[in-house]
Amino acid sequence: MIAKSSMGADSKPPAGMKPDGTAYRVLIVDDSMFIAKQLGQILTSEGFEVVDTAGDGAQGVEKFKANQGKIDLITMDITMPVLDGVSALEKIIQIDKNVKVIMVSALGKEDVVKKCLLAGAKSYIVKPLDRAKVLERVNTVIKM
């Protein structure tokens, strides 16, 4: 294993780090523990901090309110119990229209993804998750 101190001077900092050296903070909203864990591992491996996770849209809205001002990005599943991702997105956008939300969708939900983008989501990720694509989308949105 290579120690971090041996990184070259030209190596770039992890994608999850802000210019000031602190981590970008993420809220993961997904009813699949597997997907939430997978997203969390991908993001934390790049220096992001997972502030919290929620298992449905209603919990997601509550956890966003509880951590308002402390969250830089939300990943939001579309199909969830209690409150679906589209409705949760709409509620969160009403609270903070500048929040950065990336929708997480299964293949074949293009019409729903389009609705989410029109409602204020910044991007989307298609399941099954691909590490490179997840990081590419997250990095693009975090810099918006």
N, C-alpha and C positions, 0 to 999 in steps of 0.2 A: 504494500500500500504506500502511496506517495503522500508525504506530509504536505499540508497546505503551505508551509513556509518555503518549500522548494519550488513553488510555482514561479515561472519566469516573470520578469518585470512587465512584459507585454501581454500577459494573460489577462483576459477580461474578468471582471467580478461576476459572481453568480447573477443570473437573470432576476432573481427575487430580491435583489438589493437596490434600494433607492440610492441616488447620488450621495446622500448624506451618510450612507453606510447602514441605515436601518432597513429592516425587512418590509416588503410590501405585505399587507395583511389581507387574508382571504377568508370569506365565509363560504362553506360548501353546503349546498342544499340539494339533497338527493335521498330518495327513499331506499335505494340500494346501498347497504353497508359496504358491499364489495366495491362499487363504483366510487363511493365517498372515500374509502380507504385508498383506492388506486389513485384518485386525483390528489389526495393528501400526500401520498408518497412521491408522486411526480413533482408536485410543487415544492415540498420541503427539501427534496434533493437539490433544488436550484436556489435554496435560500429563502423561499417564501415562508411566511408564518401563517399557519391555519389557526385563525382566531377561534372558530367554532364550527360545528356542523349541525345541520337540522335535517330531520327525516321526512318533513313535508313542508308545503308552502306556507302554512300558517305559522309553524315554528320558525321558518326562515324569516318571515316578516318580523316576528317578535324578537328574534336574535339580532336582526339588523337594527331594530329600534334600540335594543339594549346596548349595542356597540356602535351606535351612530357616531360618525366622526373618527372611528378607529378602524374602519374597513375600507380597503383600497379597491377590492374586487370581490364579486360574488359569482360563483358558478351555480347555475340553477337548472335542475332537471325539469323537463316539461311535464311528464306524466307522473303524478304523485297523488297519494290519498289526501283527504281533508281539504286541501287547497292546491290546485294544479299550479305549475310553474308560470303559466301565462298570467293567471290572476295574481299570483304572488309578485311577479315582476311589475304589474300595473300598480299594485299597492306600494311597493318599494319606490317606484318612480314618482309617485305622488308625494312621498316623504322627502326624497332627494332626487331631483331630475338629473343631476350630474353623476349619479352613481354608475359604476362600470359593472355591467352584468353580462356574463357569457352563458348562453343557454346550452344545455347538454341534451342531445336528442338522439333517438334511435333513427336508423335509416328510414326513409319513406315519410317523414314528417315535414317535408319542405314547406307546405302551406302554413303550418303552425309556426315554423321557424321564421317565415316571412312576417307573420303577424307579430311575433316577438320583436323582430328588428324594427318594425314600424312603431311598436309600443315603447321602444327605448333601449332594447338590448343592444350591446355593441358588437357582438359576434356570436358564433355558435361552434360547438364541438360535436362531432358525430360519434356515437358509440358503435362498435367497441372502441375504447380509447387507444389512441396511438400517441406515445410519449412525445415524439417530435412535433406532431400536429398540435397537441395540447399546448406545448411550450411556445410554439410559433404564434398561436392565437392569443394566448395569455400575454406574451411579450408585446404583440401589436396593440392590444387593448390597453395595457397598463401605461403605454407611452402616449396614448391619445390625450 
